[in-house]
Structure formats: C-alpha cells, structure tokens
C-alpha cells in the first residue's frame, strides 16, 4: 500500500495493524506488525516507522518509596532518550533531602517483546557523602522495539535505608 504526499510535511494517513510487511523508506521489511505514520516530502513515498510488536499497554509511570513517611529520598527518576540513530541514552537521578552516607541506583533498559518486558542492558552506580546521584549509560538498541527504564534508588544514612522504584515511559526505536 503506497501513499504519496501532495504538500511538504503533509501527515501521511496510513495506519496498518497486523500488516505482514510494510515499507520503510521504500524498502520492504517483512515481520513488522505495527506502523506509525510520519511526514512526507512532495511526491515522495511516505516514510513509515515500524515496530516488530504491537505497542505495550499504556505505561504505568510510577515512583514508589518503601517508607510511608517522608524518608530520605526526595526524587528518584529514570528516562530513556533517543540519542540519534540506534543510541539510547539512559539517565537516572536520585536526590535526597540531606547528604547520605551512600546513594546507589541499579537500573536496567527493558525491551518489549509483545507480551512482556525483558532486560536488555543493566548498570549501577553509587556515591558517598552526597545528596545527589546522576547515572548515565549510552547503549545501542535494536530497531523496531519499544524500550523503557526500570530503576531502584537506595539511600543509606548510616543507620536506615530507604528505597524507591521508578518505571519510565516507553520509547520506540
């Protein structure tokens, strides 16, 4: 199914679900099942971005601390950001109200298989005597899949430990 644009940056209107193949920059790519539309140039074939799987369920973005009161952790977040091409930049940030003896984060980049999230890459980082920990990784991903970051943030003041889990939104590469 081809569609051609009439005007610069016209939104293509093709949306196909369960299509056995689709066109990406004019190339046939069997196995893709989900198509998102993109912008077209005048008289050019639409450029489509495809995924090997249907999209994951609506993301449930949350950050859950283990303490019912304020605790030590002020902010515990993670995100996956396209870095150009197949580069996925993973950023995490842990912030506490006061300096901690130890701050740490364990994080993983997860890939959606169409039925479940699986671990694609993992990393961790820690810092001492601080109230801020930033951790970053740059990983090469496989195209046609959705990705997210799950992170566990831990703050230890020398006597008590607080943890917080965060799950990011999803990004299609």
Residue frames as a rotation matrix with the C-alpha (Angstrom) as fourth column:
UNK 1
0.591 0.807 0.000 0.00
0.807 -0.591 0.000 0.00
0.000 0.000 -1.000 0.00
UNK 2
-0.575 -0.803 0.156 1.72
0.810 -0.586 -0.030 3.19
0.115 0.109 0.987 -1.14
UNK 3
0.673 0.701 -0.234 0.76
0.709 -0.702 -0.067 6.73
-0.211 -0.121 -0.970 -0.31
UNK 4
-0.356 -0.781 0.514 2.25
0.868 -0.480 -0.128 9.86
0.347 0.401 0.848 -1.76
UNK 5
-0.099 0.254 -0.962 2.21
0.667 -0.701 -0.254 13.32
-0.739 -0.667 -0.099 -0.27
UNK 6
0.469 0.325 0.821 0.98
0.835 -0.465 -0.293 16.34
0.287 0.823 -0.490 -2.13
UNK 7
0.756 -0.148 0.637 2.47
-0.209 -0.978 0.022 19.00
0.620 -0.150 -0.770 0.13
UNK 8
-0.336 -0.942 0.016 5.66
-0.160 0.040 -0.986 19.50
0.928 -0.334 -0.164 2.12
UNK 9
-0.951 -0.181 0.252 5.42
-0.277 0.129 -0.952 17.96
0.140 -0.975 -0.172 5.62
UNK 10
0.020 0.994 -0.106 1.96
-0.835 0.075 0.545 16.58
0.550 0.077 0.831 4.95
UNK 11
-0.388 -0.077 0.918 0.96
-0.746 0.611 -0.265 13.96
-0.540 -0.788 -0.295 7.51
UNK 12
-0.712 0.134 -0.689 0.57
-0.419 0.706 0.571 10.56
0.563 0.695 -0.447 5.89
UNK 13
-0.043 0.825 0.564 -2.62
-0.999 -0.047 -0.007 8.83
0.021 -0.564 0.826 6.89
UNK 14
0.127 0.052 -0.990 -1.63
-0.292 0.956 0.013 5.17
0.948 0.287 0.137 6.58
UNK 15
-0.285 -0.197 0.938 -2.15
-0.952 0.168 -0.254 3.24
-0.108 -0.966 -0.236 9.79
UNK 16
0.247 0.306 -0.919 -1.97
-0.545 0.828 0.129 -0.51
0.801 0.469 0.371 9.45
UNK 17
0.017 -0.199 0.980 -2.22
-0.935 0.344 0.086 -3.07
-0.354 -0.918 -0.180 12.21
UNK 18
0.199 -0.031 0.980 -1.10
-0.077 0.996 0.047 -6.71
-0.977 -0.085 0.196 11.75
UNK 19
0.802 -0.056 -0.595 0.36
-0.595 -0.161 -0.787 -5.91
-0.052 0.985 -0.162 8.34
UNK 20
0.847 -0.488 0.211 2.75
0.444 0.868 0.223 -8.76
-0.292 -0.095 0.952 7.36
UNK 21
-0.258 -0.956 0.143 5.16
0.953 -0.227 0.202 -6.24
-0.160 0.188 0.969 5.88
UNK 22
0.805 0.470 -0.361 5.45
0.405 -0.881 -0.243 -2.51
-0.432 0.050 -0.900 5.49
UNK 23
0.434 -0.638 0.636 7.60
0.651 -0.265 -0.711 -0.01
0.622 0.723 0.301 3.65
UNK 24
0.646 -0.368 -0.668 10.35
0.392 -0.592 0.704 1.92
-0.655 -0.717 -0.238 5.40
UNK 25
0.007 -0.597 -0.802 11.98
-0.515 -0.690 0.509 4.46
-0.857 0.409 -0.313 3.11
UNK 26
0.311 0.247 -0.918 10.71
-0.950 0.101 -0.295 2.38
0.020 0.964 0.266 0.18
UNK 27
-0.679 -0.620 -0.394 12.24
-0.594 0.779 -0.201 -0.92
0.432 0.098 -0.897 1.43
UNK 28
0.411 0.822 -0.393 10.07
-0.424 0.555 0.716 -3.97
0.807 -0.128 0.576 2.11
UNK 29
-0.638 -0.617 0.461 10.51
-0.668 0.146 -0.730 -5.17
0.383 -0.773 -0.506 5.71
UNK 30
0.116 0.702 -0.703 8.74
-0.088 0.712 0.696 -8.47
0.989 -0.019 0.145 6.43
UNK 31
-0.339 -0.205 -0.918 7.92
0.766 0.507 -0.396 -9.17
0.546 -0.837 -0.015 10.05
UNK 32
-0.994 0.046 0.101 6.83
-0.093 -0.847 -0.523 -5.71
0.061 -0.529 0.846 11.08
UNK 33
-0.477 0.866 -0.152 3.35
0.843 0.499 0.199 -5.69
0.249 -0.033 -0.968 12.53
UNK 34
0.421 0.614 -0.667 2.67
0.779 -0.622 -0.081 -2.13
-0.464 -0.486 -0.741 13.67
UNK 35
-0.287 -0.487 0.825 3.01
0.878 -0.479 0.023 1.03
0.384 0.730 0.565 11.66
UNK 36
0.189 0.287 -0.939 3.20
0.561 -0.817 -0.136 4.65
-0.806 -0.501 -0.315 12.75
UNK 37
0.678 0.115 0.726 2.95
0.713 -0.342 -0.612 7.41
0.177 0.933 -0.314 10.20
UNK 38
-0.177 -0.795 -0.580 5.45
0.726 -0.504 0.469 10.14
-0.665 -0.338 0.666 9.51
UNK 39
0.345 0.219 -0.913 5.98
-0.250 -0.916 -0.315 13.28
-0.905 0.337 -0.261 7.46
UNK 40
0.329 -0.179 0.927 6.33
0.834 0.516 -0.196 13.19
-0.443 0.838 0.319 3.68
UNK 41
-0.593 -0.486 -0.642 8.06
-0.021 -0.788 0.616 15.34
-0.805 0.378 0.457 1.12
UNK 42
0.233 0.739 -0.632 6.14
-0.734 -0.293 -0.613 16.41
-0.638 0.606 0.474 -2.01
UNK 43
0.599 0.186 -0.779 5.62
-0.747 0.481 -0.459 13.44
0.289 0.856 0.428 -4.35
UNK 44
-0.589 -0.802 -0.100 7.72
-0.677 0.557 -0.482 11.18
0.442 -0.216 -0.871 -2.15
UNK 45
0.065 0.551 -0.832 6.59
0.187 0.812 0.553 7.89
0.980 -0.191 -0.050 -0.76
UNK 46
0.726 0.274 0.631 5.61
-0.518 -0.386 0.763 8.15
0.453 -0.881 -0.138 2.90
UNK 47
-0.466 -0.867 -0.175 8.33
-0.356 0.365 -0.860 7.32
0.810 -0.338 -0.479 5.38
UNK 48
0.647 0.763 -0.019 6.96
-0.356 0.324 0.876 4.84
0.674 -0.560 0.481 7.90
UNK 49
-0.518 -0.712 0.473 8.36
-0.794 0.194 -0.576 3.82
0.318 -0.675 -0.666 11.27
UNK 50
0.368 0.659 -0.656 7.55
-0.422 0.747 0.514 0.26
0.828 0.088 0.553 12.21
UNK 51
-0.183 -0.361 0.915 7.70
-0.971 0.215 -0.109 -1.99
-0.157 -0.907 -0.390 15.23
UNK 52
-0.757 -0.150 -0.636 8.07
-0.313 0.938 0.152 -5.75
0.574 0.314 -0.757 15.44
UNK 53
-0.712 0.510 -0.483 5.44
0.701 0.550 -0.453 -5.82
0.035 -0.661 -0.749 18.19
UNK 54
0.349 0.814 0.465 2.19
0.532 -0.581 0.616 -4.08
0.771 0.033 -0.635 18.98
UNK 55
-0.218 -0.458 0.862 2.74
-0.428 -0.749 -0.506 -1.26
0.877 -0.479 -0.033 21.46
UNK 56
-0.826 -0.078 -0.558 2.92
0.433 0.546 -0.718 -2.16
0.361 -0.834 -0.417 25.16
UNK 57
0.247 0.925 -0.288 -0.07
0.926 -0.137 0.352 -1.43
0.286 -0.354 -0.890 27.38
UNK 58
0.652 0.035 0.757 -0.42
-0.027 -0.997 0.069 2.18
0.757 -0.065 -0.650 28.46
UNK 59
-0.361 -0.890 -0.277 2.66
0.305 0.169 -0.937 2.86
0.881 -0.423 0.210 30.56
UNK 60
0.834 0.482 -0.269 2.15
0.383 -0.154 0.911 2.97
0.397 -0.863 -0.312 34.28
UNK 61
-0.121 -0.903 0.412 4.76
0.158 -0.427 -0.890 5.51
0.980 -0.043 0.194 35.27
UNK 62
0.892 0.451 0.023 5.36
0.034 -0.118 0.992 5.39
0.450 -0.885 -0.120 38.96
UNK 63
-0.355 -0.924 0.139 7.84
-0.208 -0.067 -0.976 6.03
0.911 -0.376 -0.168 41.70
UNK 64
0.720 0.674 -0.165 7.22
-0.087 0.324 0.942 4.15
0.689 -0.664 0.292 44.92
UNK 65
-0.323 -0.802 0.502 9.18
-0.693 -0.161 -0.703 4.71
0.645 -0.575 -0.504 48.10
UNK 66
-0.269 0.171 -0.948 9.25
0.349 0.935 0.070 1.97
0.898 -0.312 -0.311 50.73
UNK 67
-0.855 -0.014 -0.518 8.69
0.508 -0.230 -0.830 4.32
-0.107 -0.973 0.204 53.63
UNK 68
0.069 0.984 0.167 5.24
0.978 -0.099 0.182 5.69
0.196 0.151 -0.969 54.38
UNK 69
0.647 0.089 -0.757 6.58
0.379 -0.899 0.218 8.99
-0.661 -0.428 -0.616 55.66
UNK 70
0.814 -0.300 -0.498 8.91
-0.524 -0.750 -0.403 11.44
-0.253 0.589 -0.768 54.01
UNK 71
0.740 -0.599 0.305 12.02
0.601 0.793 0.099 9.25
-0.301 0.110 0.947 54.26
UNK 72
-0.079 -0.896 -0.437 15.34
0.289 -0.441 0.850 10.31
-0.954 -0.059 0.294 52.81
UNK 73
-0.680 -0.271 0.682 14.59
0.688 0.085 0.720 10.20
-0.253 0.959 0.129 49.09
UNK 74
-0.289 0.511 -0.810 13.21
-0.168 -0.860 -0.482 13.38
-0.942 -0.004 0.335 47.57
UNK 75
0.493 0.379 -0.783 13.40
-0.817 -0.108 -0.567 12.36
-0.300 0.919 0.256 43.88
UNK 76
-0.414 -0.556 0.721 14.04
-0.145 0.822 0.551 9.03
-0.899 0.124 -0.421 42.13
UNK 77
0.652 0.656 -0.381 13.61
-0.421 -0.106 -0.901 9.04
-0.631 0.748 0.207 38.35
UNK 78
-0.465 -0.746 0.478 14.87
0.171 0.454 0.875 7.38
-0.869 0.488 -0.083 35.19
UNK 79
0.593 0.634 -0.496 14.34
-0.379 -0.325 -0.867 8.03
-0.711 0.702 0.048 31.49
UNK 80
-0.178 -0.589 0.788 15.36
0.686 0.499 0.529 6.66
-0.705 0.635 0.316 28.11
UNK 81
0.470 0.220 -0.855 16.08
-0.277 -0.883 -0.380 9.29
-0.838 0.415 -0.354 25.46
UNK 82
0.794 -0.227 0.564 16.88
0.601 0.436 -0.670 8.71
-0.094 0.871 0.483 21.76
UNK 83
0.303 -0.785 -0.540 20.47
0.108 -0.535 0.838 9.80
-0.947 -0.312 -0.078 21.23
UNK 84
0.226 -0.187 -0.956 20.44
-0.917 -0.371 -0.144 9.64
-0.328 0.910 -0.255 17.44
UNK 85
-0.395 -0.300 -0.869 20.44
-0.681 0.730 0.058 6.54
0.617 0.614 -0.492 15.28
UNK 86
0.379 0.496 -0.781 20.16
0.103 0.816 0.569 3.46
0.920 -0.296 0.258 17.47
UNK 87
-0.741 -0.667 -0.072 21.68
0.216 -0.136 -0.967 5.14
0.635 -0.732 0.246 20.54
UNK 88
0.506 0.854 -0.121 19.54
0.361 -0.083 0.929 5.02
0.783 -0.514 -0.351 23.70
UNK 89
-0.595 -0.634 0.494 20.66
-0.172 -0.500 -0.849 7.43
0.785 -0.590 0.188 26.42
UNK 90
0.347 0.655 -0.671 19.54
0.602 0.393 0.695 6.24
0.719 -0.645 -0.258 29.85
UNK 91
-0.522 -0.438 0.732 19.54
-0.243 -0.746 -0.620 8.87
0.818 -0.502 0.283 32.60
UNK 92
0.309 0.602 -0.737 18.73
0.720 0.358 0.594 8.30
0.621 -0.714 -0.323 36.26
UNK 93
-0.395 -0.380 0.836 18.67
-0.248 -0.832 -0.496 10.77
0.884 -0.403 0.234 39.12
UNK 94
0.239 0.389 -0.890 18.47
0.810 0.425 0.403 10.20
0.535 -0.817 -0.214 42.88
UNK 95
-0.376 -0.290 0.880 18.07
-0.170 -0.912 -0.373 13.20
0.911 -0.290 0.294 45.18
UNK 96
-0.045 0.331 -0.943 17.78
0.901 0.421 0.105 13.19
0.432 -0.844 -0.317 48.97
UNK 97
0.859 0.464 0.215 16.83
0.312 -0.809 0.497 15.88
0.405 -0.360 -0.840 51.47
UNK 98
0.686 -0.702 0.189 20.26
-0.637 -0.455 0.622 15.75
-0.351 -0.548 -0.760 53.14
UNK 99
-0.070 -0.812 -0.579 23.65
-0.896 0.307 -0.322 14.21
0.439 0.496 -0.749 52.39
UNK 100
0.919 0.380 0.104 23.67
-0.393 0.865 0.312 10.42
0.029 -0.328 0.944 52.74
UNK 101
0.145 -0.864 0.482 26.48
-0.451 0.376 0.809 8.09
-0.881 -0.335 -0.335 53.66
UNK 102
-0.850 -0.376 0.369 25.69
0.131 0.528 0.839 6.14
-0.511 0.761 -0.399 50.47
UNK 103
0.237 0.863 -0.447 23.42
-0.656 -0.197 -0.728 6.70
-0.716 0.466 0.520 47.47
UNK 104
-0.810 -0.488 0.325 23.05
-0.087 0.647 0.757 3.99
-0.580 0.585 -0.567 44.85
UNK 105
0.246 0.864 -0.440 20.99
-0.804 -0.072 -0.591 3.17
-0.542 0.499 0.676 41.79
UNK 106
-0.700 -0.271 0.660 20.51
0.145 0.852 0.504 -0.10
-0.699 0.449 -0.557 39.93
UNK 107
0.118 0.763 -0.636 18.88
-0.622 -0.443 -0.646 0.37
-0.774 0.472 0.422 36.56
UNK 108
-0.560 -0.230 0.796 18.00
0.383 0.780 0.495 -1.66
-0.735 0.582 -0.349 33.51
UNK 109
-0.502 0.391 -0.772 16.92
-0.825 -0.483 0.293 -0.92
-0.258 0.784 0.565 30.00
UNK 110
-0.390 0.475 0.789 13.99
0.102 0.874 -0.475 -3.19
-0.915 -0.104 -0.389 29.14
UNK 111
-0.868 0.114 -0.483 12.66
-0.495 -0.145 0.856 -4.20
0.028 0.983 0.183 25.71
UNK 112
-0.001 0.960 0.278 9.00
-0.709 0.196 -0.678 -5.03
-0.705 -0.198 0.681 24.98
UNK 113
-0.881 -0.351 0.318 8.59
-0.093 0.786 0.612 -8.47
-0.464 0.509 -0.725 23.31
UNK 114
-0.596 0.770 -0.227 4.90
-0.400 -0.039 0.916 -8.03
0.696 0.637 0.331 22.53
UNK 115
0.399 0.735 -0.548 3.85
0.198 0.515 0.834 -9.89
0.895 -0.441 0.060 25.66
UNK 116
0.790 -0.184 -0.585 6.40
0.602 0.046 0.797 -8.99
-0.120 -0.982 0.146 28.36
UNK 117
0.763 -0.628 0.156 9.22
-0.596 -0.776 -0.206 -6.65
0.251 0.064 -0.966 29.31
UNK 118
0.786 -0.589 -0.189 12.67
0.611 0.787 0.086 -8.31
0.099 -0.183 0.978 29.22
UNK 119
0.583 -0.660 -0.474 16.01
-0.017 -0.593 0.805 -6.98
-0.813 -0.461 -0.357 30.44
UNK 120
0.934 -0.286 0.213 18.14
0.218 -0.017 -0.976 -5.69
0.283 0.958 0.046 27.57
UNK 121
-0.121 -0.977 0.175 21.03
0.254 -0.201 -0.946 -3.98
0.960 -0.070 0.272 29.46
UNK 122
0.818 0.344 -0.462 21.85
0.519 -0.095 0.849 -3.34
0.248 -0.934 -0.256 33.13
UNK 123
-0.224 -0.893 0.390 24.08
0.302 -0.444 -0.844 -0.96
0.927 -0.072 0.369 35.07
UNK 124
0.687 0.380 -0.620 24.53
0.708 -0.158 0.688 0.53
0.164 -0.911 -0.378 38.53
UNK 125
-0.154 -0.718 0.678 26.24
0.219 -0.694 -0.686 3.47
0.963 0.043 0.264 40.17
UNK 126
0.587 0.336 -0.737 26.85
0.788 -0.028 0.615 4.82
0.186 -0.941 -0.281 43.67
UNK 127
-0.044 -0.570 0.821 28.20
0.031 -0.822 -0.569 7.83
0.999 0.001 0.054 45.50
UNK 128
-0.009 -0.027 -1.000 29.15
0.959 0.281 -0.016 8.64
0.282 -0.959 0.023 49.09
UNK 129
-0.351 -0.119 -0.929 28.54
0.713 -0.677 -0.183 11.63
-0.607 -0.727 0.323 51.35
UNK 130
-0.995 0.096 -0.030 26.20
-0.090 -0.722 0.685 13.41
0.044 0.685 0.727 48.94
UNK 131
-0.304 0.950 0.065 22.53
-0.068 0.047 -0.997 14.14
-0.950 -0.307 0.050 48.36
UNK 132
0.546 0.463 -0.699 22.67
-0.698 -0.210 -0.684 13.78
-0.464 0.861 0.208 44.55
UNK 133
-0.414 -0.628 0.659 23.47
-0.005 0.726 0.688 10.85
-0.910 0.281 -0.304 42.28
UNK 134
0.499 0.463 -0.732 23.21
-0.762 -0.169 -0.626 11.06
-0.413 0.870 0.268 38.49
UNK 135
-0.327 -0.569 0.754 23.91
0.000 0.798 0.602 7.95
-0.945 0.197 -0.261 36.43
UNK 136
0.453 0.406 -0.794 24.00
-0.758 -0.294 -0.583 7.78
-0.469 0.866 0.174 32.62
UNK 137
-0.298 -0.506 0.810 24.53
0.199 0.797 0.571 5.00
-0.933 0.331 -0.137 30.09
UNK 138
0.074 0.253 -0.965 24.59
-0.910 -0.380 -0.169 5.10
-0.409 0.890 0.202 26.30
UNK 139
-0.370 -0.116 0.922 23.53
-0.011 0.993 0.121 1.79
-0.929 0.035 -0.369 24.78
UNK 140
-0.754 0.135 -0.643 22.94
-0.654 -0.059 0.754 0.67
0.064 0.989 0.132 21.21
UNK 141
-0.209 0.794 0.571 19.46
-0.378 0.473 -0.796 -0.80
-0.902 -0.382 0.201 20.78
UNK 142
-0.794 0.076 0.604 17.75
0.521 0.598 0.609 -2.90
-0.315 0.798 -0.514 18.13
UNK 143
-0.836 0.510 -0.204 15.34
-0.549 -0.779 0.303 -1.02
-0.004 0.365 0.931 15.86
UNK 144
-0.364 0.809 -0.462 11.63
-0.331 0.351 0.876 -1.83
0.871 0.472 0.140 15.81
UNK 145
-0.153 0.288 -0.945 11.18
0.786 0.615 0.060 -2.31
0.599 -0.734 -0.321 19.55
UNK 146
0.619 0.390 0.682 9.81
-0.181 -0.774 0.607 -0.33
0.765 -0.499 -0.408 22.49
UNK 147
-0.322 -0.782 -0.534 12.14
0.577 0.285 -0.765 0.37
0.750 -0.555 0.359 25.41
UNK 148
0.741 0.430 0.516 11.78
-0.164 -0.629 0.760 1.66
0.651 -0.648 -0.396 28.99
UNK 149
-0.466 -0.883 0.064 13.96
-0.200 0.035 -0.979 2.08
0.862 -0.469 -0.193 32.10
UNK 150
0.788 0.555 -0.267 13.29
0.148 0.250 0.957 0.48
0.598 -0.793 0.115 35.47
UNK 151
-0.259 -0.919 0.298 15.42
-0.105 -0.280 -0.954 1.82
0.960 -0.279 -0.024 38.32
UNK 152
0.665 0.313 -0.678 15.85
0.619 0.279 0.735 1.06
0.419 -0.908 -0.009 42.04
UNK 153
0.052 -0.581 0.812 17.20
-0.188 -0.804 -0.563 4.01
0.981 -0.123 -0.151 44.05
UNK 154
0.523 0.051 -0.851 18.67
0.726 0.497 0.476 3.48
0.447 -0.866 0.223 47.53
UNK 155
0.170 -0.442 0.881 19.70
-0.400 -0.847 -0.349 5.97
0.900 -0.293 -0.321 50.22
UNK 156
0.453 -0.134 -0.882 21.60
0.725 0.631 0.277 4.91
0.519 -0.764 0.382 53.36
UNK 157
0.638 -0.136 0.758 22.31
-0.313 -0.945 0.094 7.40
0.704 -0.298 -0.645 56.14
UNK 158
-0.502 -0.847 0.176 24.42
-0.589 0.185 -0.787 5.06
0.634 -0.498 -0.591 58.28
UNK 159
-0.834 0.245 0.495 21.52
-0.332 0.494 -0.804 3.51
-0.441 -0.834 -0.331 60.17
UNK 160
0.116 0.933 0.342 18.42
0.055 0.337 -0.940 3.37
-0.992 0.128 -0.012 57.95
UNK 161
-0.912 -0.354 0.205 17.91
0.179 0.105 0.978 2.51
-0.368 0.929 -0.032 54.29
UNK 162
0.149 0.937 -0.316 15.21
-0.265 -0.270 -0.926 3.94
-0.953 0.222 0.208 52.02
UNK 163
-0.813 -0.352 0.464 14.50
0.337 0.365 0.868 2.60
-0.475 0.862 -0.178 48.55
UNK 164
0.117 0.827 -0.550 12.36
-0.404 -0.466 -0.787 3.82
-0.907 0.314 0.280 45.70
UNK 165
-0.463 -0.184 0.867 11.48
0.617 0.635 0.464 2.11
-0.636 0.750 -0.181 42.40
UNK 166
-0.029 0.425 -0.904 10.75
-0.493 -0.793 -0.357 4.04
-0.869 0.436 0.233 39.22
UNK 167
-0.207 0.032 0.978 9.46
0.762 0.633 0.140 2.86
-0.614 0.774 -0.155 35.82
UNK 168
-0.717 -0.169 -0.677 9.79
-0.178 -0.894 0.412 5.28
-0.674 0.416 0.610 32.90
UNK 169
0.502 0.800 -0.328 7.58
-0.495 -0.045 -0.867 5.82
-0.709 0.598 0.374 29.89
UNK 170
0.280 -0.344 0.896 8.28
0.552 0.821 0.143 3.93
-0.785 0.455 0.420 26.67
UNK 171
0.107 -0.324 -0.940 10.23
-0.702 -0.694 0.160 4.91
-0.704 0.643 -0.301 23.53
UNK 172
0.805 0.163 0.570 10.06
0.267 0.758 -0.595 3.22
-0.529 0.631 0.567 20.12
UNK 173
-0.111 -0.897 -0.429 13.38
-0.439 -0.343 0.831 2.96
-0.892 0.280 -0.356 18.26
